[in-house]
Amino acid sequence: ADKLGKEDDAPLADWIDVGVLDDKGVPIFLEKRKFEKEENEITVVVDRLPAKAGIDPLNKLIDRRPKDNAVKVEKV
C-alpha cells in the first residue's frame, strides 16, 4: 500500500513458513519454502496427529486476514 492506503498487487517471490501444528498450536513441521505463484500444492509427512496446516501458520508476516493462514486438518 502507498502512503494514501491505495493497494496494488506485488509480484510473489518470497520465502514463507509452511507448517503443521498439533492441537495445542505447537509446530510438528515448520520449514521455509519459496513461493512464486499464488496456487501451490505441498505434501509433508509428520509423526504425530496434526490439527492445522498452512502457510505462515505462526503469523510472522503482516497480514490483513491472519486467520486464513492455516486450516483444520481432517482425517480422510
Secondary structure as the mmCIF struct_conf table of DSSP 4:
data_model
#
loop_
_struct_conf.conf_type_id
_struct_conf.id
_struct_conf.beg_label_comp_id
_struct_conf.beg_label_asym_id
_struct_conf.beg_label_seq_id
_struct_conf.end_label_comp_id
_struct_conf.end_label_asym_id
_struct_conf.end_label_seq_id
TURN_TY1_P TURN_TY1_P1 LYS A 3 LEU A 4
STRN STRN1 ASP A 14 LEU A 21
TURN_TY1_P TURN_TY1_P2 ASP A 23 LYS A 24
BEND BEND1 GLY A 25 GLY A 25
STRN STRN2 PRO A 27 PHE A 35
BEND BEND2 LYS A 37 GLU A 38
BEND BEND3 ASP A 47 ARG A 48
BEND BEND4 ALA A 51 ALA A 51
STRN STRN3 LYS A 52 ILE A 55
BEND BEND5 ASP A 56 ASP A 56
TURN_TY1_P TURN_TY1_P3 PRO A 57 LEU A 58
BEND BEND6 LEU A 61 LEU A 61
BEND BEND7 ARG A 64 ARG A 64
HELX_RH_3T_P HELX_RH_3T_P1 PRO A 66 ASP A 68
BEND BEND8 ASN A 69 ASN A 69
STRN STRN4 ALA A 70 LYS A 72
#
